[in-house]
Amino acid sequence: MCAEASSPPGLQGLQGLQGLRVGFAGTPEFAQVALAAILAAGAAVPLVLTQPDRPAGRGMKLQASAVKQLALQYGLQHGLQ
């Protein structure tokens, strides 16, 4: 097995996505890994679909999904739904 250390399992073939526009839908932690790989490969992601913020923790404060948090880190809030 000679997978790259920086590539998530199963996502090693995403090199060279420059010029592609990808709409992404996902919510859980593993979807965040896939979105990160797509962004790292150079694809444009004009649309990200994820679940609405949900109450979590003792204080039941709204918590954004892992995908939403990553999308906001990359400045994708204009296409976030």
Steps between C-alpha positions, in 0.01 A plus 500: 500500500659821391237765562613856553507603865318827428212345304196371690422130443308448178563853367849461352382549138379858530804675358447749220145623553589856401227650285228268627199645682372262766178523700551324833241351738595355838478547875699254715872497583592266212334736251728776628801286401360456147430874461853583620648262240288651222606852597866394530484351150413843361132463413270801529213429741228760440233309695517314833186334639493391863257461789394810697677583826377281786491545878782308669677473834381582850395852409322377186672772298478484123787301351591512130571174317858400425441574130363848573797580723744402225304688234512815711877456552542497120273802456221308327218669691348646181410149378421344836147366546 
